[in-house]
Amino acid sequence: MKIGVKDPSTGALLYLQVKPENINGLHGFRIMHENGSSFLIINRLGKWQSADDHHVDAEFLVNIGLALEGEKIQEQIVQNKYQ
């Protein structure tokens, strides 16, 4: 599936491919960029985090989580208040 996620540093809308994945018994999502790179995220105790040692900005993870949870794009974080 594809989700729309705001880049928190610029406010740009990115469309990311997402697919469910299980790793070591944990359910997560593989987030795939257009350039072919990817990372796995999981939700632990209500907080989204990278599960494969890939550094991902914390606010970007929040935005991905909000998109996965079906929240409106307007609810996503943008650091630049002028966006």
C-alpha positions in Angstrom: 0.0 0.0 0.0 1.1 3.6 -0.4 0.8 6.3 2.3 1.2 10.0 2.2 3.7 11.3 4.8 4.9 14.8 5.4 8.7 15.3 5.7 8.7 17.1 9.1 11.8 19.3 8.2 10.3 20.7 4.9 6.6 19.9 5.0 6.9 18.2 1.6 4.4 15.4 1.0 6.1 12.1 0.3 4.4 8.9 -0.9 6.0 5.8 0.5 5.3 2.2 -0.3 4.6 0.2 2.8 4.2 -3.6 3.3 3.5 -5.6 6.5 6.4 -7.7 7.8 7.0 -9.9 10.8 10.5 -10.1 12.3 11.3 -12.2 15.4 7.6 -12.5 16.2 7.0 -8.7 16.0 4.6 -7.3 13.5 5.9 -4.2 11.7 5.9 -2.4 8.4 8.7 -2.2 5.8 8.9 1.4 4.6 10.3 1.6 1.1 11.7 4.8 -0.5 11.6 5.3 -4.3 15.4 5.0 -4.4 15.2 1.4 -3.2 16.3 1.9 0.4 14.0 0.6 3.1 13.6 0.3 6.8 11.4 -1.6 9.2 9.3 0.1 11.9 7.3 -1.4 14.8 5.0 0.0 17.4 6.1 -0.7 20.9 3.9 0.5 23.7 2.2 3.1 21.5 5.5 4.5 20.1 6.8 3.9 16.5 10.4 3.0 16.2 13.0 1.7 13.8 13.4 -2.0 14.2 16.5 -2.7 12.0 19.1 -0.2 13.3 18.3 2.2 10.5 18.4 5.8 11.8 15.1 7.5 11.2 14.2 11.0 12.5 11.8 10.6 15.5 9.3 13.1 14.1 9.3 11.3 10.7 8.5 8.1 12.5 5.6 9.8 14.2 4.3 11.0 10.8 4.6 7.5 9.3 2.7 6.1 12.3 0.0 8.7 12.0 -0.4 7.8 8.3 -0.5 4.1 9.1 -3.1 4.7 11.7 -5.3 6.6 9.2 -5.0 10.0 10.7 -5.5 13.0 8.4 -2.4 14.5 6.8 -3.0 17.8 8.6 -2.3 16.0 11.9 1.3 15.3 10.9 4.2 17.2 12.3 5.9 20.0 10.4 8.9 21.7 12.1 8.8 24.7 9.9 5.8 26.7 11.1 5.5 28.5 7.8 4.5 25.4 5.9 
